[in-house]
């Protein structure tokens, strides 16, 4: 690995740890520089902003998720489909700090561009495998569809489901609620959509286990709320 590549990885590793510890918005650029350590000039050689660092971390996570999917033992094409849907959905245990950072940005509309870029990256990384898995299911008589545009429509629906989960978490943070029955209904509807359109057996598609999904969303929401409270405390005028 070249020296420049090592420095870039050091910045990403340091920033990722700081985002998990302090929250994305509460972490300053100077915090990252002090943690590496490196100069501003060195930082700007690799990244234009702290937001670009977060996007790079999220993209790296997406690539790692794909590698985990590829390495996952799979008992047939239906199991492969569930594994692909699981690893391509970012709302899972182990990703809470990243979810919190993206949700925090979503509350302020700063995350629109990064969300779009990440959705595009997930498509580039996962979609060809999805088409292959669906074709294998069809060849083996386990799924039935005749319109070759269906895989693309199903993928877009999967990304819309992920986006809806993000927006629901933002709504709940603003309203003071916690993920519950509505998230359960959203997951049930998404699973039913795959099963119905592919003529798969009932309850054969999981996407993400409900308990894990709720746990990840609740943990991320708690992080965002704690960061919001700290930011309000820090910005309050002295008495």
C-alpha positions in Angstrom: 0.0 0.0 0.0 1.4 3.4 -1.0 2.0 6.1 1.6 -1.0 8.2 0.3 -3.3 5.2 0.4 -2.2 4.5 4.0 -2.9 8.0 5.1 -6.3 7.9 3.5 -7.1 4.7 5.3 -5.8 6.2 8.6 -8.2 9.1 8.1 -11.2 6.8 7.5 -10.3 4.6 10.4 -9.9 7.5 12.8 -13.1 9.3 11.6 -15.1 6.1 11.8 -14.1 5.6 15.4 -14.8 9.2 16.3 -18.2 9.2 14.6 -19.1 6.1 16.7 -17.8 7.6 19.9 -18.9 11.3 19.6 -21.4 11.3 16.7 -20.9 12.6 13.2 -22.1 16.1 13.8 -20.3 16.5 17.1 -17.0 15.3 15.6 -15.0 18.2 14.2 -12.5 18.2 11.4 -9.9 19.1 14.0 -10.8 16.0 16.0 -10.0 13.9 13.0 -6.7 15.7 12.3 -5.6 15.3 15.9 -6.6 11.6 15.9 -4.6 10.7 12.8 -2.5 12.9 13.2 -2.2 14.9 10.0 -2.3 18.4 8.6 -5.2 20.1 7.0 -3.3 20.0 3.7 -2.9 16.3 3.9 -6.6 15.8 4.8 -7.7 18.0 1.8 -5.4 16.0 -0.5 -7.7 13.0 0.1 -11.1 14.5 1.0 -13.0 17.7 0.3 -15.0 17.7 3.5 -16.0 15.7 6.6 -19.2 14.7 4.7 -17.1 13.2 2.0 -15.3 11.1 4.7 -18.6 9.8 5.9 -19.6 8.9 2.3 -16.3 7.0 1.9 -16.9 5.1 5.1 -20.4 4.2 4.0 -19.1 3.1 0.5 -16.4 1.0 2.2 -19.1 -0.6 4.4 -21.2 -1.4 1.3 -18.2 -3.1 -0.4 -17.5 -5.1 2.8 -21.2 -6.1 3.0 -20.9 -7.5 -0.5 -17.8 -9.5 0.3 -19.6 -10.8 3.4 -22.6 -11.8 1.2 -20.3 -13.6 -1.3 -18.5 -15.5 1.6 -21.8 -16.4 3.3 -22.6 -20.2 3.1 -25.8 -20.6 1.1 -28.1 -23.6 1.0 -29.6 -23.0 -2.5 -30.8 -20.0 -4.4 -33.6 -19.0 -2.0 -31.0 -18.8 0.8 -28.8 -16.8 -1.6 -31.7 -14.4 -2.2 -32.2 -13.8 1.5 -28.5 -13.3 2.1 -28.3 -10.8 -0.7 -31.3 -8.8 0.6 -29.9 -9.0 4.1 -26.4 -7.7 3.2 -27.7 -5.0 0.8 -30.0 -3.5 3.5 -27.9 -1.2 5.7 -30.2 -1.5 8.8 -28.5 -4.3 10.6 -26.7 -4.8 13.9 -23.1 -3.6 13.8 -24.0 -0.6 11.6 -25.7 1.5 14.3 -23.2 4.4 14.3 -23.3 4.7 10.5 -27.1 4.5 10.5 -27.1 7.3 13.2 -24.8 9.5 11.1 -27.0 9.1 8.0 -30.2 9.6 10.0 -28.7 12.7 11.6 -28.0 14.2 8.2 -31.4 13.2 7.0 -33.0 15.3 9.7 -31.4 18.3 8.1 -31.6 17.3 4.4 -27.8 17.3 4.2 -27.9 13.6 3.5 -29.9 13.6 0.2 -26.9 13.5 -2.1 -25.0 10.9 0.0 -28.1 8.7 0.2 -28.5 8.9 -3.6 -24.8 8.0 -4.1 -25.0 5.1 -1.7 -28.1 3.7 -3.3 -26.4 3.9 -6.7 -23.3 2.2 -5.2 -25.5 -0.7 -3.8 -27.0 -1.2 -7.2 -23.6 -1.3 -9.0 -22.3 -3.8 -6.4 -25.3 -6.1 -5.8 -27.6 -5.9 -8.8 -25.8 -8.3 -11.1 -25.8 -10.9 -8.4 -29.5 -10.4 -7.8 -30.3 -11.0 -11.4 -28.2 -14.2 -11.3 -29.9 -15.5 -8.2 -33.4 -14.7 -9.6 -32.6 -16.4 -12.8 -31.3 -19.5 -10.9 -34.5 -19.6 -8.9 -36.5 -19.5 -12.1 -34.4 -22.2 -13.8 -35.0 -24.5 -10.9 -38.7 -23.9 -10.8 -38.6 -22.2 -7.4 -39.7 -18.8 -8.7 -42.0 -17.9 -11.5 -41.8 -14.7 -13.5 -41.9 -13.9 -17.2 -41.1 -10.3 -17.5 -37.3 -9.7 -17.6 -37.8 -6.2 -16.2 -39.0 -7.6 -12.9 -35.5 -7.9 -11.3 -34.9 -4.2 -11.8 -38.3 -3.3 -10.4 -37.8 -5.5 -7.4 -34.4 -4.0 -6.7 -35.9 -0.5 -6.9 -38.6 -1.6 -4.5 -35.9 -2.9 -2.1 -34.1 0.4 -2.2 -37.4 2.2 -1.7 -38.0 0.0 1.4 -34.6 1.0 2.8 -35.3 4.7 2.1 -38.7 4.4 3.8 -37.0 2.9 6.9 -34.6 5.9 7.0 -37.5 8.4 6.7 -39.5 6.5 9.4 -36.5 6.6 11.8 -36.2 10.4 11.1 -39.9 10.9 11.8 -39.8 8.9 15.0 -36.8 10.9 16.3 -38.6 14.2 15.7 -41.9 12.9 17.2 -40.2 11.2 20.2 -41.4 7.7 19.3 -39.5 4.5 18.9 -39.6 1.9 16.0 -42.4 -0.6 16.5 -45.5 -1.8 14.8 -45.2 0.5 11.8 -41.7 -0.8 11.0 -43.0 -4.4 11.5 -45.7 -3.7 8.9 -43.3 -2.2 6.5 -41.0 -5.2 6.7 -44.0 -7.6 6.3 -45.2 -5.7 3.2 -41.7 -5.7 1.7 -41.3 -9.5 2.3 -44.8 -10.2 0.9 -44.0 -8.2 -2.2 -41.0 -10.4 -3.1 -43.0 -13.6 -2.3 -46.0 -12.5 -4.3 -44.2 -11.2 -7.4 -41.9 -14.2 -7.6 -44.5 -16.7 -6.6 -42.3 -17.9 -3.7 -43.7 -19.8 -0.7 -45.3 -17.7 2.1 -42.8 -16.6 4.8 -39.8 -17.7 2.7 -38.3 -14.2 2.3 -36.8 -12.6 5.5 -34.8 -9.5 4.3 -33.8 -8.6 7.9 -35.1 -10.4 11.1 -37.5 -8.0 12.7 -35.8 -8.1 16.1 -32.5 -7.2 14.6 -34.0 -4.4 12.5 -35.8 -2.9 15.5 -32.6 -3.2 17.7 -30.5 -1.4 15.0 -33.0 1.4 14.5 -33.5 1.9 18.2 -29.8 2.0 18.9 -29.2 4.5 16.0 -32.1 6.7 17.2 -30.7 6.8 20.7 -27.3 7.9 19.3 -28.9 10.7 17.3 -31.0 11.9 20.2 -28.0 11.9 22.5 -26.0 13.9 19.9 -28.9 16.3 19.4 -29.0 16.9 23.2 -25.3 17.4 23.4 -25.3 19.9 20.5 -28.2 21.9 22.1 -26.2 21.9 25.4 -23.0 23.1 23.7 -24.8 25.8 21.8 -26.8 27.1 24.8 -25.7 30.6 25.9 -23.9 30.7 29.3 -26.1 31.8 32.2 
